[in-house]
Amino acid sequence: MSIQDQTPDPPDHSPASPALQEYRAGADDDGRRLDRLLRGLLRGAPLSHVYKLLRTKRIRVNGQAAKPDRLLRAGDVIQLRMDARRFENDTRRKTRFRSAAPAPPLAILHEDEALLVLNKPPGLAVHPGAGQEGITLIDQALDYLGPGQGGVFRPALAHRLDRDTSGVIIVCKQGAALRHLVGQWKNREVEKRYLALVRGVPRERAGVIDESIERRDAPHAGAAKVSAARTGGQRALSRYRVLDSGGGCSLLEVTIETGRTHQIRAHLLSRGWPILGDERYGDAVANQQAARLSGLKRQALHSWRLKITHPLTDQPVEFVAPPPEDFSRAGAALGLKWPRERE
């Protein structure tokens, strides 16, 4: 019987039957994907475990089997049939390392009843995933915000940043705000500006990179999985301007109009300006020199400015995150002037 089969299984009343737990979707959950709701309900469970529960029909919606991408409606009843003790033991075993590391302090740029805007530090993953160790940004945000009021909606990220990319990131505190912002990202209504320290100096002080991003299998460990190409793949558009240059390196501001995986890193590499410290798309010799000069140990990419339409006021609002210490130190070691010095 496949997961698409909508015929409910007969109830199991045997003593060994797992306990049935029910959750009713609230207004904040209307239009939310089932798998995303479950990641909040089953906090700490790996996504593979959530999908297994769906595949084996231990999780149902309104008594019927459901796919992970099912869109929920307010009033839907999510039924979870599982042995609570076994699940708790399994989750504790798989996530015990996450409680061992102390949480880094939150750098709050803005907070209101709908949004929590943070300046993400480098080296911090935004959410749990395969191979992820230590606390994540969403763990930290949930600890700060505390339990939600009513329903089962948990604050959620409106977008993501790579683990070693720093800067502005938004956590939505309401389901309606999350849907509003996801729509803005989908419709390309968000202005996203980044700072990047690169090897090389562009001939033009400003320009456009309009090249497709295509995924490819890595032929060997550590090889790039994304490459820039003029044909095939998904169209990607980045605009850049040179803020300063010297010593064979540059400080660039990059505005992306699409959000492809590793877009900035792949695009800059395609033009011969790899980001310093980037182990996947960077230049090994330049990375070693930057590490010796400034101690830089990650890609020098920072989400600097983010402009959205606020979901409560429908007015444009911009959030600005100052670069972290390692980024500033690397730029200073190269003799590059910072945007705040030029404004």
C-alpha positions in Angstrom: 0.0 0.0 0.0 1.6 3.3 -1.1 1.6 6.6 0.8 -0.9 7.9 -1.7 -3.5 5.3 -0.6 -6.2 7.3 1.2 -7.9 4.2 2.8 -7.4 4.4 6.6 -6.0 1.4 8.3 -8.2 -0.3 10.9 -7.4 0.9 14.4 -5.0 -1.2 16.4 -6.3 -1.8 19.9 -3.6 -4.3 21.0 -1.7 -3.5 24.2 1.5 -3.0 22.2 -0.1 -0.4 20.0 1.8 2.9 20.1 0.0 5.8 21.7 -2.0 8.2 19.5 -1.3 11.8 19.8 -3.3 14.5 18.1 -2.6 18.1 17.2 -5.1 20.5 15.6 -3.7 23.0 13.1 -4.4 26.6 14.1 -4.8 29.8 12.1 -1.0 30.3 12.0 -0.6 26.9 10.3 -3.0 27.5 7.5 -1.2 27.0 4.2 1.9 25.5 5.9 3.6 22.4 4.6 3.0 19.3 6.7 6.7 18.4 6.9 7.6 21.8 8.1 4.9 21.7 10.8 6.2 18.3 11.9 9.7 19.6 12.3 8.4 21.9 14.9 6.2 19.3 16.6 8.9 16.7 16.6 11.7 19.1 17.5 15.1 17.3 17.5 14.0 14.6 15.1 16.0 14.3 11.9 14.0 15.0 8.8 14.7 11.4 7.6 12.8 10.2 10.7 9.9 12.5 10.0 9.6 11.2 6.4 9.8 7.6 7.6 6.9 8.2 10.0 4.9 9.6 7.0 5.9 6.8 4.7 4.8 4.1 7.2 1.5 6.0 7.9 2.3 6.6 11.5 1.4 10.2 10.8 -1.9 11.1 9.2 -4.0 14.1 8.5 -7.7 13.9 9.3 -7.3 10.1 9.5 -5.8 9.7 6.0 -2.2 9.1 4.8 -0.5 12.3 3.7 2.5 13.5 1.7 5.2 15.6 3.2 4.3 18.6 1.0 0.6 18.6 1.9 -0.6 22.1 2.6 -2.5 22.3 5.8 -5.7 24.1 6.6 -6.8 25.5 10.0 -8.7 22.8 11.8 -6.9 19.9 10.2 -6.1 17.2 12.8 -2.6 15.7 12.6 -2.5 12.3 14.2 0.8 10.8 15.3 0.9 7.1 16.3 4.2 6.3 17.9 5.7 4.9 21.1 6.5 8.2 22.9 9.2 6.6 25.1 11.0 5.0 22.1 10.8 8.3 20.2 12.2 10.3 23.2 15.1 7.9 23.7 15.9 7.9 19.9 15.7 11.7 19.7 17.8 12.1 22.9 20.5 9.8 21.5 20.6 11.6 18.1 20.6 15.1 19.5 22.5 14.8 22.8 25.5 16.6 21.3 23.4 19.7 20.7 22.8 20.5 24.3 26.5 20.2 25.2 27.7 23.3 23.5 26.8 26.7 25.0 24.6 28.9 22.9 26.3 31.9 21.4 24.7 35.2 22.3 21.9 36.4 20.0 22.7 39.6 18.0 19.3 41.1 17.6 18.9 43.8 14.9 15.1 44.2 15.2 12.2 42.6 17.0 8.4 43.2 16.8 5.3 41.0 17.2 5.8 39.4 13.8 9.6 39.3 13.2 12.9 38.6 15.0 15.8 39.9 12.8 19.3 38.6 13.7 22.9 39.1 12.7 24.0 35.5 12.2 27.6 34.8 13.2 29.8 32.7 10.9 30.1 29.0 11.7 26.6 28.6 13.0 24.2 26.4 11.0 20.7 27.9 10.7 18.8 24.6 11.3 19.5 20.9 12.2 20.5 18.6 9.4 22.5 15.6 8.5 25.9 15.6 10.1 25.0 18.8 12.0 26.6 19.1 15.4 26.0 21.7 18.1 23.2 24.2 18.6 21.7 25.9 15.6 20.3 29.4 15.0 16.7 28.3 15.1 17.4 26.4 18.4 18.8 29.6 19.8 15.9 31.7 18.5 13.3 29.2 19.9 15.0 29.3 23.3 14.9 33.1 23.3 11.3 33.4 22.2 10.0 30.6 24.4 6.8 28.5 23.7 4.3 29.9 21.3 0.9 31.1 22.4 -1.9 29.0 21.0 -1.8 26.3 18.3 1.3 24.5 17.4 3.1 27.0 15.2 6.7 27.4 16.1 8.8 30.4 14.9 10.5 29.6 11.6 13.1 31.0 9.3 11.9 33.0 6.4 15.1 32.2 4.4 18.5 30.6 4.9 22.2 31.3 4.9 25.1 29.0 4.5 26.7 27.9 7.7 29.8 30.0 7.2 28.0 33.0 5.7 27.2 35.7 8.3 24.6 38.5 8.4 21.0 39.4 8.3 18.5 36.6 8.8 14.8 36.7 9.6 12.8 34.5 12.0 9.0 34.8 11.7 7.0 34.6 14.9 3.6 34.3 13.2 2.4 31.9 10.5 0.9 34.8 8.5 4.2 36.7 8.6 6.0 33.6 7.3 3.6 33.1 4.4 3.9 36.8 3.6 7.7 36.7 3.4 7.9 33.4 1.6 5.7 35.0 -1.0 8.1 37.9 -1.3 11.1 35.6 -1.8 9.2 33.6 -4.4 8.2 36.7 -6.3 11.7 38.2 -6.1 10.4 41.2 -4.2 13.3 41.2 -1.6 16.4 43.2 -2.0 19.4 41.2 -0.8 22.9 42.8 -0.7 26.0 41.0 0.4 29.7 42.0 1.1 32.4 39.7 -0.3 36.2 39.8 -0.1 37.6 38.3 -3.2 40.9 37.6 -4.9 41.2 39.8 -8.0 40.1 43.2 -9.2 37.2 43.6 -11.7 38.0 45.9 -14.7 34.6 47.5 -14.4 33.6 49.1 -11.2 30.1 47.7 -11.5 28.4 45.1 -13.6 25.9 42.3 -14.0 26.5 38.5 -14.0 23.7 36.8 -15.9 24.7 33.1 -16.0 22.8 30.0 -15.2 23.6 27.8 -12.2 23.6 24.1 -12.8 24.1 21.3 -10.4 26.7 18.6 -11.2 28.0 15.6 -9.4 31.3 16.1 -7.7 34.0 13.9 -9.4 36.1 13.9 -6.2 35.8 14.8 -2.6 35.6 18.6 -2.0 34.8 19.5 -5.6 32.1 22.1 -6.3 28.6 20.8 -6.8 27.4 23.9 -8.5 28.9 25.7 -11.5 28.2 28.8 -13.5 27.3 28.3 -17.1 25.8 30.4 -19.8 23.4 27.7 -21.0 21.4 25.0 -19.2 20.6 25.0 -15.5 18.6 27.7 -13.8 19.0 31.3 -14.7 20.7 33.3 -12.0 21.3 37.1 -11.9 23.8 39.0 -9.7 24.8 42.6 -9.7 28.1 43.7 -8.3 30.0 46.9 -7.5 33.5 47.5 -6.3 33.6 49.2 -3.0 37.4 49.2 -2.7 40.4 47.3 -4.1 44.1 46.9 -3.4 46.8 44.3 -3.2 45.2 42.2 -5.8 42.0 41.8 -3.8 38.6 43.6 -3.7 35.7 44.3 -1.5 32.5 43.8 -3.5 28.9 44.5 -2.8 26.8 41.9 -4.5 23.0 42.2 -5.0 21.2 39.0 -6.0 17.9 39.0 -7.9 17.6 35.2 -7.8 18.4 32.8 -4.9 20.1 29.8 -6.4 22.2 27.5 -4.3 25.7 29.1 -3.7 24.9 31.7 -6.4 27.3 34.4 -5.3 30.1 31.9 -4.7 29.7 30.3 -8.1 29.1 33.5 -10.0 32.2 35.3 -8.6 34.3 32.2 -9.3 33.1 32.2 -12.9 34.4 35.7 -13.4 37.8 34.9 -11.8 37.1 36.6 -8.5 36.8 33.7 -6.0 35.8 34.6 -2.4 38.7 34.5 0.0 38.5 31.6 2.5 36.0 29.6 0.4 37.2 26.0 0.5 34.8 24.8 -2.2 34.8 27.7 -4.8 37.9 29.6 -3.7 41.6 29.6 -4.6 43.7 27.4 -2.3 46.8 29.6 -2.4 44.9 32.8 -1.9 43.0 31.2 1.0 46.2 30.2 2.7 47.6 33.7 2.3 44.4 35.2 3.8 44.6 32.8 6.7 48.2 33.7 7.4 47.6 37.4 7.1 44.4 37.7 9.1 43.4 34.3 10.5 40.4 34.1 8.1 39.0 30.5 8.3 35.8 30.7 6.3 34.4 32.2 3.1 34.4 36.0 3.4 30.7 36.5 2.5 28.3 38.6 4.6 24.6 39.3 4.2 24.9 43.0 4.7 21.5 44.6 3.9 18.1 43.1 3.5 15.0 45.1 2.4 11.5 43.6 2.6 7.9 44.7 2.8 6.9 44.4 6.5 4.1 41.8 6.8 2.2 43.9 9.3 2.5 47.4 7.8 3.0 46.6 4.1 5.7 49.3 4.2 9.3 48.8 3.0 11.9 48.2 5.8 15.6 47.6 5.6 17.8 45.8 8.0 21.6 46.3 8.1 24.1 44.0 9.8 27.7 45.2 10.5 30.3 42.6 9.4 31.7 40.3 12.1 35.1 40.7 13.5 36.9 38.1 11.3 35.5 39.7 8.2 36.5 43.2 9.3 40.0 42.0 10.4 40.6 40.3 7.0 39.6 43.4 5.1 41.7 45.7 7.3 44.7 43.4 6.8 44.2 43.8 3.0 44.0 47.6 3.4 40.4 47.8 2.2 38.1 50.5 3.4 34.7 49.7 4.8 31.3 50.8 3.6 30.6 52.8 6.8 33.8 54.8 6.1 32.5 55.7 2.7 28.9 56.7 3.6 
